[in-house]
Amino acid sequence: MILVDRTGPVWTITLNRPEKANALTVEMLSDLVNIVEAANEARALILTGNGKVFSAGADFEAARSGLATSPDWERLSSAIAGLPGLTIAALNGTLAGGANGMALACDLRIAVPNASFFYPVLKHGYLPQPSDPLRMARLIGAARTKMVFLTGQKLTAQTALSYGLIDEIVKEKSVLSRAMDLCFTVSAADPVKSKRIKAMCNTGLYMH
């Protein structure tokens, strides 16, 4: 249920459980972790989904059995954040719950116009993974992050763009095609220099 295209310097990971809104099972989450941890040589990595939803987070039944609080969510987002290549979340639709973590860990987030974003963790009686509120707050500020986590606020794509949660709304072509376009320069460039530039950009996040 996880498709991986390792052709060329750009890896594409596709969540492929559209009949269940790409909700992650224990096996899918484990597979994602293993794939991302093996992607250090990729010049760029794209995360996307099949269907009209990027991911509804944890599968309902699996969540009730402990998946909602699995440390693998944090392991996955940490692995994405630690990749030296460019990472892009190509959000083909709505992003919900713990699946937010993998998008927040990416360098760029682009989305279709009808996508929405929410993280109803408090409603369901769970704590978010530790890095998720921190990464979101760096993007949109503490107050707006509290709106998402404490009030259950659902954000439209346009609001998410205005807040800085996503970087672009893709209207003219498929979100995956746009992600591939964004990877063009880095995929053809000197990988050492591109990795150093990414590291320089990330260093600036922690200077203040």
C-alpha positions in Angstrom: 0.0 0.0 0.0 3.1 2.2 -0.2 4.3 2.7 -3.8 7.9 3.8 -4.3 9.5 5.1 -7.5 13.3 5.2 -7.2 13.9 6.1 -10.8 16.6 8.7 -11.2 17.6 11.1 -8.5 14.1 11.9 -7.4 12.3 9.4 -5.2 8.5 9.4 -5.1 6.6 7.8 -2.3 2.8 7.4 -2.8 0.3 6.4 -0.2 -1.9 4.0 -2.0 -5.0 3.1 0.1 -7.5 5.5 -1.5 -10.5 3.4 -0.5 -9.6 4.2 3.2 -8.6 7.8 2.6 -4.9 6.6 2.7 -5.2 6.0 6.5 -2.1 4.3 7.7 -1.9 0.8 9.1 0.9 -0.4 11.4 2.5 -2.0 8.4 2.2 1.1 6.2 3.8 3.3 8.9 6.6 0.8 9.4 7.2 0.6 5.6 7.3 4.4 5.3 9.9 4.7 8.1 12.1 2.0 6.4 11.8 3.6 3.0 12.7 7.1 4.2 15.6 5.9 6.3 17.0 4.4 3.1 16.6 7.6 1.1 19.8 9.4 2.0 21.2 9.2 -1.5 18.1 10.7 -3.1 18.6 14.2 -4.5 14.9 14.9 -3.7 12.0 13.0 -2.2 8.3 13.6 -2.9 5.5 12.4 -0.7 2.0 12.2 -2.2 -1.1 10.1 -2.2 -3.6 8.4 -4.5 -7.2 9.6 -4.6 -8.8 12.7 -3.1 -7.2 12.6 0.4 -3.5 12.7 1.2 -4.0 10.8 4.4 -6.6 10.6 7.2 -3.8 9.7 9.7 -4.0 6.5 11.6 -6.4 3.8 10.5 -9.3 3.9 13.0 -9.1 0.3 14.2 -5.3 0.4 14.3 -5.5 3.7 16.3 -7.6 2.1 18.9 -5.0 -0.6 19.2 -2.2 1.8 19.9 -1.1 3.1 16.5 -2.2 6.7 17.3 0.6 6.9 20.0 3.2 4.8 18.2 6.8 6.2 18.3 7.1 5.3 14.6 5.3 8.6 13.8 8.1 10.6 15.4 10.7 8.3 13.9 9.2 8.9 10.4 9.1 12.7 10.7 12.6 12.8 12.2 13.8 10.7 9.2 12.2 13.0 6.7 13.6 16.1 8.5 17.1 14.6 8.5 17.3 13.8 4.8 20.0 15.9 3.1 18.0 16.1 -0.2 15.0 18.4 -1.0 11.8 17.0 0.4 8.3 18.0 -0.8 4.9 17.0 0.4 2.7 17.0 -2.7 -0.7 17.1 -1.0 -3.3 15.7 -3.4 -6.1 16.3 -0.8 -6.9 16.7 2.8 -4.3 16.1 5.5 -5.5 15.0 9.0 -4.2 13.8 12.3 -0.8 12.3 12.8 -0.1 12.3 9.0 0.5 16.0 9.4 3.9 15.1 10.9 5.4 13.8 7.7 4.3 17.0 5.8 5.5 19.3 8.5 8.9 17.6 8.3 9.3 18.3 4.6 11.1 21.3 3.2 8.1 22.3 1.0 4.4 21.7 1.1 2.2 22.2 -2.0 -1.5 21.4 -2.1 -4.6 21.2 -4.4 -7.2 23.9 -3.9 -9.7 21.7 -2.1 -7.3 20.4 0.5 -8.0 21.0 4.2 -5.8 20.6 7.2 -6.7 19.5 10.7 -5.2 17.7 13.7 -8.1 16.6 16.1 -5.8 15.0 18.6 -7.3 16.5 21.7 -10.8 15.5 20.6 -9.7 11.9 20.5 -7.8 12.0 23.8 -4.2 11.8 22.5 -1.2 13.9 22.6 0.5 14.8 19.3 4.0 13.6 18.5 6.4 15.9 20.2 7.9 17.5 17.1 4.6 18.3 15.4 3.5 21.4 17.4 7.1 22.7 17.3 7.4 22.4 13.5 4.0 23.9 13.0 4.7 26.8 15.3 7.9 27.6 13.3 5.7 27.8 10.2 2.6 29.6 11.4 3.4 30.9 15.0 2.3 29.6 18.4 -1.1 31.2 18.5 -2.3 29.7 15.2 -0.8 26.3 16.2 -2.9 26.4 19.3 -5.9 27.0 17.2 -5.2 23.8 15.3 -4.3 21.6 18.3 -6.4 23.0 21.1 -9.6 24.2 19.3 -9.6 21.6 16.5 -9.7 24.4 13.9 -9.8 23.0 10.3 -7.9 25.1 7.8 -8.8 25.5 4.1 -6.0 25.5 1.6 -6.3 29.2 1.1 -6.0 29.8 4.9 -3.1 27.4 5.2 -1.3 29.3 2.4 -2.0 32.7 4.0 -0.7 31.4 7.4 2.5 29.8 5.8 1.5 26.2 6.5 1.8 25.4 2.8 3.9 27.1 0.2 1.7 26.9 -2.9 -1.7 26.0 -4.1 -1.5 24.1 -7.4 -4.3 24.9 -9.8 -3.0 24.5 -13.3 -1.6 20.9 -13.2 -1.4 17.9 -11.0 0.3 18.4 -7.7 2.8 15.7 -8.4 3.8 17.3 -11.8 4.4 20.5 -10.0 6.5 18.8 -7.3 8.6 17.2 -10.1 9.1 20.6 -11.6 10.3 22.0 -8.3 12.8 19.2 -8.1 14.3 19.8 -11.5 17.1 22.1 -10.5 18.2 20.2 -7.5 18.1 16.9 -9.3 20.5 18.2 -12.0 22.8 20.1 -9.7 26.0 19.1 -7.8 24.6 17.1 -4.9 27.2 18.2 -2.5 26.4 21.9 -3.1 22.7 21.3 -2.9 23.0 19.5 0.4 25.1 22.3 1.8 22.6 25.0 0.7 19.8 23.1 2.4 21.9 22.8 5.6 22.6 26.6 5.4 18.9 27.3 5.1 18.0 25.0 8.0 20.7 26.5 10.2 18.9 29.9 9.9 15.8 28.4 11.5 17.6 28.0 14.8 19.6 31.2 15.0 17.0 33.4 16.8 
